[in-house]
Amino acid sequence: MKFRVEVVCISDAGHEQRCGVLEMERRQLAMETLGLTLCESKAVLVSLQDFMVAQQAGEDLNQRRCCPDCGDRHPAKGGGVIEVKTLLGAVEVANSRWNRCSCQQNGPKTFRPASAWLRGTTSPELLYLETKWASLIPFAKAAELLGDVLPIEANHDTVRQHLQSTAQRMEDELGDERQLYLFDSEPIEPQDQPPPDGPITVGIDGGYVRPAHKEGFFEVIAGRSVLAFRRAAEDAVSRSASVTCRLTIRSRGVDSGS
Ligand SMILES: [Zn+2]
């Protein structure tokens, strides 16, 4: 049997435009021929991405074609395309140059309408995935992994540059590092400090508890601190206690804590 994948674009005006994406043929059913292969899925995604981008960019240019003030068409100065790397392949986006409308007196004489939305040449999703993976594994491995599962050719040097620029941008957004002070007030000299509260007794203990079905065990660690007295309140024995418990479940060689 044969499979034919098509994509249909329906404009706001209701016009349909179809594009054949891929044709596949299957004969003998086997585990290897069950469903889409990785190669076929990459080809489908690349064709689909190309078609969608062309439709979106074309529609955007049509909407910007006329001057918003007088309604005249912007005269074309020159054509051109720009390559944008997306998560699903590198695509060419129409990036023509138009003359400024005759009703406008200020600003540059020509402009590229795509600059209204085009920010850089790498899609945010691709940057996100490159940055995420490159922060976990070596750059070369991240690039290799991206190329294995996505229809893109990732370069480890590019991945490294994207990670560094993203990290720098995040640092810049944080602003200057603020100095943190433990105390709001000025430090007091030791001889001027008031007498401290009473001594604190701290107790920590732990043990193992078997669950009902005797599979694995719980590790329980508990702590408690007791303040003998507070000078300001003149309490004979004022207790301030805190208990911390850590439960560790170990069963069948797999550990988890909470
Ligand atoms: Zn105009």
Boltz pocket constraint, residues with backbone or C-beta under 6 A from the ligand:
constraints:
  - pocket:
      binder: B
      contacts: [[A, 67], [A, 68], [A, 69], [A, 70], [A, 71], [A, 72], [A, 101], [A, 102], [A, 103], [A, 104]]
      max_distance: 6.0
